[in-house]
Amino acid sequence: MKWLLLGALLGLLFVFPPLLMAVAAIVAAVACKPVVVTFALGLAVRPYLARTARRWAR
């Protein structure tokens, strides 16, 4: 699913080049906020932490 979304985004950027500036501006605005970046990374890592914690408990 994520590959389809990435492909759709890249296709839109290829068809509409001005969207590249808008996407770059959004990414830069989000990257300037460390709390948002940390929260997103935490959401991305959370499923793997549960598996790792179970292995350590044995």
PDBQT receptor file of N, H, CA, C and O in Angstrom, charges set to zero:
ATOM      1  N   MET A   1       0.830  -1.198   0.000  1.00  0.00    +0.000 N 
ATOM      2  CA  MET A   1       0.000   0.000   0.000  1.00  0.00    +0.000 C 
ATOM      3  C   MET A   1       0.874   1.260   0.000  1.00  0.00    +0.000 C 
ATOM      4  O   MET A   1       0.606   2.217  -0.727  1.00  0.00    +0.000 OA
ATOM      5  N   LYS A   2       1.929   1.238   0.836  1.00  0.00    +0.000 N 
ATOM      6  H   LYS A   2       2.146   0.461   1.426  1.00  0.00    +0.000 HD
ATOM      7  CA  LYS A   2       2.764   2.438   0.880  1.00  0.00    +0.000 C 
ATOM      8  C   LYS A   2       3.482   2.661  -0.449  1.00  0.00    +0.000 C 
ATOM      9  O   LYS A   2       3.766   3.801  -0.816  1.00  0.00    +0.000 OA
ATOM     10  N   TRP A   3       3.779   1.567  -1.178  1.00  0.00    +0.000 N 
ATOM     11  H   TRP A   3       3.549   0.641  -0.879  1.00  0.00    +0.000 HD
ATOM     12  CA  TRP A   3       4.432   1.719  -2.469  1.00  0.00    +0.000 C 
ATOM     13  C   TRP A   3       3.471   2.330  -3.496  1.00  0.00    +0.000 C 
ATOM     14  O   TRP A   3       3.892   3.093  -4.365  1.00  0.00    +0.000 OA
ATOM     15  N   LEU A   4       2.189   1.996  -3.393  1.00  0.00    +0.000 N 
ATOM     16  H   LEU A   4       1.847   1.376  -2.687  1.00  0.00    +0.000 HD
ATOM     17  CA  LEU A   4       1.201   2.604  -4.283  1.00  0.00    +0.000 C 
ATOM     18  C   LEU A   4       1.063   4.098  -4.012  1.00  0.00    +0.000 C 
ATOM     19  O   LEU A   4       0.970   4.902  -4.939  1.00  0.00    +0.000 OA
ATOM     20  N   LEU A   5       1.052   4.458  -2.734  1.00  0.00    +0.000 N 
ATOM     21  H   LEU A   5       1.128   3.805  -1.981  1.00  0.00    +0.000 HD
ATOM     22  CA  LEU A   5       0.965   5.882  -2.388  1.00  0.00    +0.000 C 
ATOM     23  C   LEU A   5       2.206   6.645  -2.849  1.00  0.00    +0.000 C 
ATOM     24  O   LEU A   5       2.106   7.763  -3.353  1.00  0.00    +0.000 OA
ATOM     25  N   LEU A   6       3.371   6.030  -2.669  1.00  0.00    +0.000 N 
ATOM     26  H   LEU A   6       3.452   5.122  -2.259  1.00  0.00    +0.000 HD
ATOM     27  CA  LEU A   6       4.601   6.674  -3.120  1.00  0.00    +0.000 C 
ATOM     28  C   LEU A   6       4.601   6.824  -4.639  1.00  0.00    +0.000 C 
ATOM     29  O   LEU A   6       5.007   7.861  -5.163  1.00  0.00    +0.000 OA
ATOM     30  N   GLY A   7       4.150   5.798  -5.341  1.00  0.00    +0.000 N 
ATOM     31  H   GLY A   7       3.820   4.955  -4.916  1.00  0.00    +0.000 HD
ATOM     32  CA  GLY A   7       4.061   5.868  -6.800  1.00  0.00    +0.000 C 
ATOM     33  C   GLY A   7       3.081   6.935  -7.271  1.00  0.00    +0.000 C 
ATOM     34  O   GLY A   7       3.343   7.647  -8.241  1.00  0.00    +0.000 OA
ATOM     35  N   ALA A   8       1.946   7.041  -6.573  1.00  0.00    +0.000 N 
ATOM     36  H   ALA A   8       1.733   6.463  -5.785  1.00  0.00    +0.000 HD
ATOM     37  CA  ALA A   8       0.968   8.070  -6.937  1.00  0.00    +0.000 C 
ATOM     38  C   ALA A   8       1.545   9.464  -6.710  1.00  0.00    +0.000 C 
ATOM     39  O   ALA A   8       1.350  10.359  -7.531  1.00  0.00    +0.000 OA
ATOM     40  N   LEU A   9       2.256   9.649  -5.596  1.00  0.00    +0.000 N 
ATOM     41  H   LEU A   9       2.414   8.922  -4.929  1.00  0.00    +0.000 HD
ATOM     42  CA  LEU A   9       2.874  10.944  -5.318  1.00  0.00    +0.000 C 
ATOM     43  C   LEU A   9       3.929  11.286  -6.362  1.00  0.00    +0.000 C 
ATOM     44  O   LEU A   9       3.974  12.410  -6.862  1.00  0.00    +0.000 OA
ATOM     45  N   LEU A  10       4.777  10.314  -6.689  1.00  0.00    +0.000 N 
ATOM     46  H   LEU A  10       4.740   9.401  -6.283  1.00  0.00    +0.000 HD
ATOM     47  CA  LEU A  10       5.802  10.567  -7.706  1.00  0.00    +0.000 C 
ATOM     48  C   LEU A  10       5.176  10.831  -9.077  1.00  0.00    +0.000 C 
ATOM     49  O   LEU A  10       5.673  11.663  -9.836  1.00  0.00    +0.000 OA
ATOM     50  N   GLY A  11       4.087  10.127  -9.393  1.00  0.00    +0.000 N 
ATOM     51  H   GLY A  11       3.683   9.451  -8.775  1.00  0.00    +0.000 HD
ATOM     52  CA  GLY A  11       3.394  10.377 -10.659  1.00  0.00    +0.000 C 
ATOM     53  C   GLY A  11       2.816  11.780 -10.719  1.00  0.00    +0.000 C 
ATOM     54  O   GLY A  11       2.913  12.449 -11.748  1.00  0.00    +0.000 OA
ATOM     55  N   LEU A  12       2.213  12.230  -9.621  1.00  0.00    +0.000 N 
ATOM     56  H   LEU A  12       2.135  11.686  -8.785  1.00  0.00    +0.000 HD
ATOM     57  CA  LEU A  12       1.674  13.597  -9.589  1.00  0.00    +0.000 C 
ATOM     58  C   LEU A  12       2.785  14.633  -9.712  1.00  0.00    +0.000 C 
ATOM     59  O   LEU A  12       2.623  15.650 -10.385  1.00  0.00    +0.000 OA
ATOM     60  N   LEU A  13       3.912  14.369  -9.059  1.00  0.00    +0.000 N 
ATOM     61  H   LEU A  13       4.044  13.542  -8.512  1.00  0.00    +0.000 HD
ATOM     62  CA  LEU A  13       5.029  15.311  -9.152  1.00  0.00    +0.000 C 
ATOM     63  C   LEU A  13       5.599  15.346 -10.564  1.00  0.00    +0.000 C 
ATOM     64  O   LEU A  13       6.076  16.388 -11.015  1.00  0.00    +0.000 OA
ATOM     65  N   PHE A  14       5.552  14.224 -11.259  1.00  0.00    +0.000 N 
ATOM     66  H   PHE A  14       5.165  13.378 -10.893  1.00  0.00    +0.000 HD
ATOM     67  CA  PHE A  14       6.041  14.175 -12.631  1.00  0.00    +0.000 C 
ATOM     68  C   PHE A  14       5.103  14.918 -13.571  1.00  0.00    +0.000 C 
ATOM     69  O   PHE A  14       5.555  15.610 -14.483  1.00  0.00    +0.000 OA
ATOM     70  N   VAL A  15       3.798  14.779 -13.352  1.00  0.00    +0.000 N 
ATOM     71  H   VAL A  15       3.431  14.217 -12.611  1.00  0.00    +0.000 HD
ATOM     72  CA  VAL A  15       2.808  15.407 -14.234  1.00  0.00    +0.000 C 
ATOM     73  C   VAL A  15       2.677  16.902 -13.935  1.00  0.00    +0.000 C 
ATOM     74  O   VAL A  15       2.531  17.711 -14.851  1.00  0.00    +0.000 OA
ATOM     75  N   PHE A  16       2.731  17.267 -12.646  1.00  0.00    +0.000 N 
ATOM     76  H   PHE A  16       2.850  16.609 -11.901  1.00  0.00    +0.000 HD
ATOM     77  CA  PHE A  16       2.577  18.661 -12.236  1.00  0.00    +0.000 C 
ATOM     78  C   PHE A  16       3.843  19.127 -11.507  1.00  0.00    +0.000 C 
ATOM     79  O   PHE A  16       3.887  19.083 -10.278  1.00  0.00    +0.000 OA
ATOM     80  N   PRO A  17       4.866  19.569 -12.235  1.00  0.00    +0.000 N 
ATOM     81  CA  PRO A  17       6.133  19.962 -11.597  1.00  0.00    +0.000 C 
ATOM     82  C   PRO A  17       6.006  21.029 -10.504  1.00  0.00    +0.000 C 
ATOM     83  O   PRO A  17       6.782  20.989  -9.549  1.00  0.00    +0.000 OA
ATOM     84  N   PRO A  18       5.063  21.986 -10.594  1.00  0.00    +0.000 N 
ATOM     85  CA  PRO A  18       4.975  22.971  -9.499  1.00  0.00    +0.000 C 
ATOM     86  C   PRO A  18       4.606  22.351  -8.148  1.00  0.00    +0.000 C 
ATOM     87  O   PRO A  18       4.841  22.959  -7.103  1.00  0.00    +0.000 OA
ATOM     88  N   LEU A  19       4.029  21.145  -8.164  1.00  0.00    +0.000 N 
ATOM     89  H   LEU A  19       3.838  20.651  -9.012  1.00  0.00    +0.000 HD
ATOM     90  CA  LEU A  19       3.712  20.492  -6.898  1.00  0.00    +0.000 C 
ATOM     91  C   LEU A  19       4.966  20.144  -6.105  1.00  0.00    +0.000 C 
ATOM     92  O   LEU A  19       4.914  20.005  -4.883  1.00  0.00    +0.000 OA
ATOM     93  N   LEU A  20       6.096  20.003  -6.803  1.00  0.00    +0.000 N 
ATOM     94  H   LEU A  20       6.138  20.116  -7.796  1.00  0.00    +0.000 HD
ATOM     95  CA  LEU A  20       7.344  19.680  -6.123  1.00  0.00    +0.000 C 
ATOM     96  C   LEU A  20       7.703  20.753  -5.106  1.00  0.00    +0.000 C 
ATOM     97  O   LEU A  20       8.152  20.439  -4.004  1.00  0.00    +0.000 OA
ATOM     98  N   MET A  21       7.511  22.011  -5.468  1.00  0.00    +0.000 N 
ATOM     99  H   MET A  21       7.146  22.266  -6.364  1.00  0.00    +0.000 HD
ATOM    100  CA  MET A  21       7.805  23.107  -4.534  1.00  0.00    +0.000 C 
ATOM    101  C   MET A  21       6.863  23.061  -3.338  1.00  0.00    +0.000 C 
ATOM    102  O   MET A  21       7.282  23.317  -2.209  1.00  0.00    +0.000 OA
ATOM    103  N   ALA A  22       5.612  22.742  -3.573  1.00  0.00    +0.000 N 
ATOM    104  H   ALA A  22       5.271  22.535  -4.490  1.00  0.00    +0.000 HD
ATOM    105  CA  ALA A  22       4.647  22.664  -2.469  1.00  0.00    +0.000 C 
ATOM    106  C   ALA A  22       4.993  21.512  -1.527  1.00  0.00    +0.000 C 
ATOM    107  O   ALA A  22       4.943  21.672  -0.307  1.00  0.00    +0.000 OA
ATOM    108  N   VAL A  23       5.342  20.359  -2.082  1.00  0.00    +0.000 N 
ATOM    109  H   VAL A  23       5.383  20.229  -3.072  1.00  0.00    +0.000 HD
ATOM    110  CA  VAL A  23       5.713  19.217  -1.243  1.00  0.00    +0.000 C 
ATOM    111  C   VAL A  23       6.994  19.517  -0.472  1.00  0.00    +0.000 C 
ATOM    112  O   VAL A  23       7.100  19.175   0.706  1.00  0.00    +0.000 OA
ATOM    113  N   ALA A  24       7.964  20.151  -1.121  1.00  0.00    +0.000 N 
ATOM    114  H   ALA A  24       7.877  20.429  -2.078  1.00  0.00    +0.000 HD
ATOM    115  CA  ALA A  24       9.214  20.517  -0.444  1.00  0.00    +0.000 C 
ATOM    116  C   ALA A  24       8.948  21.501   0.691  1.00  0.00    +0.000 C 
ATOM    117  O   ALA A  24       9.572  21.401   1.748  1.00  0.00    +0.000 OA
ATOM    118  N   ALA A  25       8.042  22.440   0.493  1.00  0.00    +0.000 N 
ATOM    119  H   ALA A  25       7.535  22.521  -0.366  1.00  0.00    +0.000 HD
ATOM    120  CA  ALA A  25       7.708  23.404   1.544  1.00  0.00    +0.000 C 
ATOM    121  C   ALA A  25       7.025  22.716   2.723  1.00  0.00    +0.000 C 
ATOM    122  O   ALA A  25       7.300  23.047   3.876  1.00  0.00    +0.000 OA
ATOM    123  N   ILE A  26       6.146  21.768   2.445  1.00  0.00    +0.000 N 
ATOM    124  H   ILE A  26       5.923  21.499   1.508  1.00  0.00    +0.000 HD
ATOM    125  CA  ILE A  26       5.462  21.043   3.521  1.00  0.00    +0.000 C 
ATOM    126  C   ILE A  26       6.462  20.205   4.306  1.00  0.00    +0.000 C 
ATOM    127  O   ILE A  26       6.427  20.191   5.536  1.00  0.00    +0.000 OA
ATOM    128  N   VAL A  27       7.353  19.506   3.608  1.00  0.00    +0.000 N 
ATOM    129  H   VAL A  27       7.381  19.518   2.608  1.00  0.00    +0.000 HD
ATOM    130  CA  VAL A  27       8.364  18.689   4.281  1.00  0.00    +0.000 C 
ATOM    131  C   VAL A  27       9.280  19.563   5.130  1.00  0.00    +0.000 C 
ATOM    132  O   VAL A  27       9.622  19.192   6.253  1.00  0.00    +0.000 OA
ATOM    133  N   ALA A  28       9.681  20.726   4.603  1.00  0.00    +0.000 N 
ATOM    134  H   ALA A  28       9.403  21.028   3.691  1.00  0.00    +0.000 HD
ATOM    135  CA  ALA A  28      10.546  21.624   5.365  1.00  0.00    +0.000 C 
ATOM    136  C   ALA A  28       9.829  22.170   6.597  1.00  0.00    +0.000 C 
ATOM    137  O   ALA A  28      10.440  22.313   7.656  1.00  0.00    +0.000 OA
ATOM    138  N   ALA A  29       8.555  22.473   6.469  1.00  0.00    +0.000 N 
ATOM    139  H   ALA A  29       8.059  22.357   5.608  1.00  0.00    +0.000 HD
ATOM    140  CA  ALA A  29       7.800  22.994   7.614  1.00  0.00    +0.000 C 
ATOM    141  C   ALA A  29       7.648  21.936   8.704  1.00  0.00    +0.000 C 
ATOM    142  O   ALA A  29       7.735  22.251   9.891  1.00  0.00    +0.000 OA
ATOM    143  N   VAL A  30       7.423  20.691   8.310  1.00  0.00    +0.000 N 
ATOM    144  H   VAL A  30       7.353  20.435   7.346  1.00  0.00    +0.000 HD
ATOM    145  CA  VAL A  30       7.289  19.615   9.300  1.00  0.00    +0.000 C 
ATOM    146  C   VAL A  30       8.639  19.301   9.929  1.00  0.00    +0.000 C 
ATOM    147  O   VAL A  30       8.719  19.042  11.130  1.00  0.00    +0.000 OA
ATOM    148  N   ALA A  31       9.702  19.322   9.128  1.00  0.00    +0.000 N 
ATOM    149  H   ALA A  31       9.638  19.533   8.152  1.00  0.00    +0.000 HD
ATOM    150  CA  ALA A  31      11.034  19.002   9.649  1.00  0.00    +0.000 C 
ATOM    151  C   ALA A  31      11.531  20.052  10.634  1.00  0.00    +0.000 C 
ATOM    152  O   ALA A  31      12.403  19.759  11.452  1.00  0.00    +0.000 OA
ATOM    153  N   CYS A  32      10.998  21.260  10.573  1.00  0.00    +0.000 N 
ATOM    154  H   CYS A  32      10.290  21.498   9.908  1.00  0.00    +0.000 HD
ATOM    155  CA  CYS A  32      11.415  22.326  11.490  1.00  0.00    +0.000 C 
ATOM    156  C   CYS A  32      10.830  22.131  12.887  1.00  0.00    +0.000 C 
ATOM    157  O   CYS A  32      11.246  22.802  13.831  1.00  0.00    +0.000 OA
ATOM    158  N   LYS A  33       9.895  21.243  13.019  1.00  0.00    +0.000 N 
ATOM    159  H   LYS A  33       9.557  20.697  12.252  1.00  0.00    +0.000 HD
ATOM    160  CA  LYS A  33       9.246  21.021  14.315  1.00  0.00    +0.000 C 
ATOM    161  C   LYS A  33       9.715  19.679  14.881  1.00  0.00    +0.000 C 
ATOM    162  O   LYS A  33       9.205  18.631  14.485  1.00  0.00    +0.000 OA
ATOM    163  N   PRO A  34      10.684  19.704  15.804  1.00  0.00    +0.000 N 
ATOM    164  CA  PRO A  34      11.240  18.451  16.311  1.00  0.00    +0.000 C 
ATOM    165  C   PRO A  34      10.227  17.582  17.052  1.00  0.00    +0.000 C 
ATOM    166  O   PRO A  34      10.363  16.358  17.068  1.00  0.00    +0.000 OA
ATOM    167  N   VAL A  35       9.224  18.187  17.659  1.00  0.00    +0.000 N 
ATOM    168  H   VAL A  35       9.113  19.181  17.647  1.00  0.00    +0.000 HD
ATOM    169  CA  VAL A  35       8.219  17.387  18.373  1.00  0.00    +0.000 C 
ATOM    170  C   VAL A  35       7.423  16.539  17.377  1.00  0.00    +0.000 C 
ATOM    171  O   VAL A  35       7.138  15.372  17.646  1.00  0.00    +0.000 OA
ATOM    172  N   VAL A  36       7.069  17.112  16.245  1.00  0.00    +0.000 N 
ATOM    173  H   VAL A  36       7.300  18.060  16.026  1.00  0.00    +0.000 HD
ATOM    174  CA  VAL A  36       6.309  16.376  15.229  1.00  0.00    +0.000 C 
ATOM    175  C   VAL A  36       7.163  15.250  14.653  1.00  0.00    +0.000 C 
ATOM    176  O   VAL A  36       6.674  14.137  14.458  1.00  0.00    +0.000 OA
ATOM    177  N   VAL A  37       8.436  15.535  14.380  1.00  0.00    +0.000 N 
ATOM    178  H   VAL A  37       8.833  16.439  14.538  1.00  0.00    +0.000 HD
ATOM    179  CA  VAL A  37       9.330  14.520  13.825  1.00  0.00    +0.000 C 
ATOM    180  C   VAL A  37       9.508  13.372  14.824  1.00  0.00    +0.000 C 
ATOM    181  O   VAL A  37       9.459  12.203  14.442  1.00  0.00    +0.000 OA
ATOM    182  N   THR A  38       9.714  13.704  16.088  1.00  0.00    +0.000 N 
ATOM    183  H   THR A  38       9.754  14.654  16.398  1.00  0.00    +0.000 HD
ATOM    184  CA  THR A  38       9.885  12.678  17.116  1.00  0.00    +0.000 C 
ATOM    185  C   THR A  38       8.627  11.836  17.274  1.00  0.00    +0.000 C 
ATOM    186  O   THR A  38       8.718  10.617  17.417  1.00  0.00    +0.000 OA
ATOM    187  N   PHE A  39       7.467  12.457  17.252  1.00  0.00    +0.000 N 
ATOM    188  H   PHE A  39       7.393  13.447  17.136  1.00  0.00    +0.000 HD
ATOM    189  CA  PHE A  39       6.205  11.731  17.364  1.00  0.00    +0.000 C 
ATOM    190  C   PHE A  39       6.027  10.775  16.189  1.00  0.00    +0.000 C 
ATOM    191  O   PHE A  39       5.623   9.628  16.378  1.00  0.00    +0.000 OA
ATOM    192  N   ALA A  40       6.324  11.240  14.982  1.00  0.00    +0.000 N 
ATOM    193  H   ALA A  40       6.652  12.172  14.828  1.00  0.00    +0.000 HD
ATOM    194  CA  ALA A  40       6.186  10.397  13.793  1.00  0.00    +0.000 C 
ATOM    195  C   ALA A  40       7.149   9.215  13.847  1.00  0.00    +0.000 C 
ATOM    196  O   ALA A  40       6.774   8.095  13.500  1.00  0.00    +0.000 OA
ATOM    197  N   LEU A  41       8.382   9.454  14.277  1.00  0.00    +0.000 N 
ATOM    198  H   LEU A  41       8.687  10.364  14.558  1.00  0.00    +0.000 HD
ATOM    199  CA  LEU A  41       9.338   8.355  14.405  1.00  0.00    +0.000 C 
ATOM    200  C   LEU A  41       8.888   7.359  15.468  1.00  0.00    +0.000 C 
ATOM    201  O   LEU A  41       9.056   6.151  15.303  1.00  0.00    +0.000 OA
ATOM    202  N   GLY A  42       8.322   7.858  16.547  1.00  0.00    +0.000 N 
ATOM    203  H   GLY A  42       8.185   8.839  16.682  1.00  0.00    +0.000 HD
ATOM    204  CA  GLY A  42       7.799   6.971  17.585  1.00  0.00    +0.000 C 
ATOM    205  C   GLY A  42       6.664   6.103  17.073  1.00  0.00    +0.000 C 
ATOM    206  O   GLY A  42       6.585   4.921  17.408  1.00  0.00    +0.000 OA
ATOM    207  N   LEU A  43       5.791   6.673  16.269  1.00  0.00    +0.000 N 
ATOM    208  H   LEU A  43       5.855   7.633  15.996  1.00  0.00    +0.000 HD
ATOM    209  CA  LEU A  43       4.704   5.885  15.685  1.00  0.00    +0.000 C 
ATOM    210  C   LEU A  43       5.240   4.830  14.719  1.00  0.00    +0.000 C 
ATOM    211  O   LEU A  43       4.698   3.728  14.628  1.00  0.00    +0.000 OA
ATOM    212  N   ALA A  44       6.300   5.173  14.006  1.00  0.00    +0.000 N 
ATOM    213  H   ALA A  44       6.740   6.068  14.080  1.00  0.00    +0.000 HD
ATOM    214  CA  ALA A  44       6.868   4.232  13.041  1.00  0.00    +0.000 C 
ATOM    215  C   ALA A  44       7.577   3.076  13.738  1.00  0.00    +0.000 C 
ATOM    216  O   ALA A  44       7.559   1.953  13.234  1.00  0.00    +0.000 OA
ATOM    217  N   VAL A  45       8.195   3.326  14.873  1.00  0.00    +0.000 N 
ATOM    218  H   VAL A  45       8.210   4.239  15.283  1.00  0.00    +0.000 HD
ATOM    219  CA  VAL A  45       9.002   2.313  15.551  1.00  0.00    +0.000 C 
ATOM    220  C   VAL A  45       8.176   1.470  16.515  1.00  0.00    +0.000 C 
ATOM    221  O   VAL A  45       8.580   0.354  16.841  1.00  0.00    +0.000 OA
ATOM    222  N   ARG A  46       7.058   1.957  16.970  1.00  0.00    +0.000 N 
ATOM    223  H   ARG A  46       6.729   2.864  16.705  1.00  0.00    +0.000 HD
ATOM    224  CA  ARG A  46       6.281   1.301  18.031  1.00  0.00    +0.000 C 
ATOM    225  C   ARG A  46       5.959  -0.173  17.770  1.00  0.00    +0.000 C 
ATOM    226  O   ARG A  46       6.111  -0.973  18.693  1.00  0.00    +0.000 OA
ATOM    227  N   PRO A  47       5.523  -0.585  16.573  1.00  0.00    +0.000 N 
ATOM    228  CA  PRO A  47       5.213  -2.013  16.379  1.00  0.00    +0.000 C 
ATOM    229  C   PRO A  47       6.423  -2.925  16.594  1.00  0.00    +0.000 C 
ATOM    230  O   PRO A  47       6.264  -4.058  17.049  1.00  0.00    +0.000 OA
ATOM    231  N   TYR A  48       7.613  -2.455  16.279  1.00  0.00    +0.000 N 
ATOM    232  H   TYR A  48       7.743  -1.534  15.910  1.00  0.00    +0.000 HD
ATOM    233  CA  TYR A  48       8.813  -3.264  16.426  1.00  0.00    +0.000 C 
ATOM    234  C   TYR A  48       9.245  -3.355  17.880  1.00  0.00    +0.000 C 
ATOM    235  O   TYR A  48       9.861  -4.344  18.276  1.00  0.00    +0.000 OA
ATOM    236  N   LEU A  49       8.937  -2.348  18.679  1.00  0.00    +0.000 N 
ATOM    237  H   LEU A  49       8.436  -1.544  18.357  1.00  0.00    +0.000 HD
ATOM    238  CA  LEU A  49       9.332  -2.366  20.084  1.00  0.00    +0.000 C 
ATOM    239  C   LEU A  49       8.596  -3.448  20.857  1.00  0.00    +0.000 C 
ATOM    240  O   LEU A  49       9.177  -4.056  21.756  1.00  0.00    +0.000 OA
ATOM    241  N   ALA A  50       7.337  -3.704  20.534  1.00  0.00    +0.000 N 
ATOM    242  H   ALA A  50       6.865  -3.210  19.804  1.00  0.00    +0.000 HD
ATOM    243  CA  ALA A  50       6.564  -4.721  21.237  1.00  0.00    +0.000 C 
ATOM    244  C   ALA A  50       7.176  -6.105  21.020  1.00  0.00    +0.000 C 
ATOM    245  O   ALA A  50       7.254  -6.898  21.958  1.00  0.00    +0.000 OA
ATOM    246  N   ARG A  51       7.606  -6.397  19.808  1.00  0.00    +0.000 N 
ATOM    247  H   ARG A  51       7.543  -5.753  19.046  1.00  0.00    +0.000 HD
ATOM    248  CA  ARG A  51       8.226  -7.687  19.527  1.00  0.00    +0.000 C 
ATOM    249  C   ARG A  51       9.562  -7.819  20.244  1.00  0.00    +0.000 C 
ATOM    250  O   ARG A  51       9.880  -8.881  20.779  1.00  0.00    +0.000 OA
ATOM    251  N   THR A  52      10.333  -6.759  20.255  1.00  0.00    +0.000 N 
ATOM    252  H   THR A  52      10.074  -5.896  19.820  1.00  0.00    +0.000 HD
ATOM    253  CA  THR A  52      11.648  -6.782  20.890  1.00  0.00    +0.000 C 
ATOM    254  C   THR A  52      11.504  -6.956  22.394  1.00  0.00    +0.000 C 
ATOM    255  O   THR A  52      12.282  -7.688  23.005  1.00  0.00    +0.000 OA
ATOM    256  N   ALA A  53      10.532  -6.303  22.996  1.00  0.00    +0.000 N 
ATOM    257  H   ALA A  53       9.900  -5.708  22.499  1.00  0.00    +0.000 HD
ATOM    258  CA  ALA A  53      10.335  -6.401  24.447  1.00  0.00    +0.000 C 
ATOM    259  C   ALA A  53       9.950  -7.835  24.823  1.00  0.00    +0.000 C 
ATOM    260  O   ALA A  53      10.377  -8.320  25.871  1.00  0.00    +0.000 OA
ATOM    261  N   ARG A  54       9.171  -8.512  24.013  1.00  0.00    +0.000 N 
ATOM    262  H   ARG A  54       8.825  -8.117  23.161  1.00  0.00    +0.000 HD
ATOM    263  CA  ARG A  54       8.797  -9.890  24.318  1.00  0.00    +0.000 C 
ATOM    264  C   ARG A  54      10.021 -10.812  24.272  1.00  0.00    +0.000 C 
ATOM    265  O   ARG A  54      10.132 -11.743  25.069  1.00  0.00    +0.000 OA
ATOM    266  N   ARG A  55      10.926 -10.549  23.345  1.00  0.00    +0.000 N 
ATOM    267  H   ARG A  55      10.836  -9.792  22.698  1.00  0.00    +0.000 HD
ATOM    268  CA  ARG A  55      12.132 -11.363  23.251  1.00  0.00    +0.000 C 
ATOM    269  C   ARG A  55      13.014 -11.155  24.487  1.00  0.00    +0.000 C 
ATOM    270  O   ARG A  55      13.612 -12.109  24.984  1.00  0.00    +0.000 OA
ATOM    271  N   TRP A  56      13.098  -9.939  24.976  1.00  0.00    +0.000 N 
ATOM    272  H   TRP A  56      12.612  -9.164  24.572  1.00  0.00    +0.000 HD
ATOM    273  CA  TRP A  56      13.941  -9.635  26.129  1.00  0.00    +0.000 C 
ATOM    274  C   TRP A  56      13.365 -10.248  27.408  1.00  0.00    +0.000 C 
ATOM    275  O   TRP A  56      14.114 -10.563  28.332  1.00  0.00    +0.000 OA
ATOM    276  N   ALA A  57      12.055 -10.418  27.468  1.00  0.00    +0.000 N 
ATOM    277  H   ALA A  57      11.446 -10.162  26.717  1.00  0.00    +0.000 HD
ATOM    278  CA  ALA A  57      11.416 -10.914  28.685  1.00  0.00    +0.000 C 
ATOM    279  C   ALA A  57      11.674 -12.403  28.906  1.00  0.00    +0.000 C 
ATOM    280  O   ALA A  57      11.515 -12.895  30.023  1.00  0.00    +0.000 OA
ATOM    281  N   ARG A  58      12.057 -13.100  27.893  1.00  0.00    +0.000 N 
ATOM    282  H   ARG A  58      12.186 -12.700  26.986  1.00  0.00    +0.000 HD
ATOM    283  CA  ARG A  58      12.264 -14.552  28.043  1.00  0.00    +0.000 C 
ATOM    284  C   ARG A  58      13.477 -14.870  28.854  1.00  0.00    +0.000 C 
ATOM    285  O   ARG A  58      13.786 -16.043  29.068  1.00  0.00    +0.000 OA
TER     286      ARG A  58
